[in-house]
Amino acid sequence: MKQTKNTTWNQKLNSDETLKSDIKHIFKYARREKRNHNQILESINLMVYANQKYTTLPNYMQASINGYIKANFDFMYEFVEWVHWYDGKFVGKNLTFNSDYDQNKTISNYVYIGTENKY
């Protein structure tokens, strides 16, 4: 792997743009392949946080990249919805509350819209 020291402004700006492009690719791939939250975090850790392009940037540029990652996580909520499983059966948003309802049998989580794939 090529060493990146980010000693010049040109290198710093190039590293910033490259990392943001990698982040955009990670989230685009995650939406297409319906990857869960932990898989996205793992990809970000490997491709961004462990990358010399990130670790050698000044703190204010690292903060900018962290903000970009947070913004992409916020954007993911347009592709997921809050749904439920009751007694091991997927019920989606249609959770029926009646006299037989038992809260302990309910599991809720975010899934990609139109699927049962957990986010």
Secondary structure as GFF3:
##gff-version 3
##sequence-region A 1 119
A	DSSP	alpha_helix	9	33	.	.	.	ID=ss1
A	DSSP	alpha_helix	37	44	.	.	.	ID=ss2
A	DSSP	pi_helix	45	49	.	.	.	ID=ss3
A	DSSP	alpha_helix	52	55	.	.	.	ID=ss4
A	DSSP	alpha_helix	59	76	.	.	.	ID=ss5
A	DSSP	beta_strand	80	86	.	.	.	ID=ss6
A	DSSP	beta_strand	89	92	.	.	.	ID=ss7
A	DSSP	three_ten_helix	103	105	.	.	.	ID=ss8
A	DSSP	beta_strand	106	112	.	.	.	ID=ss9
###
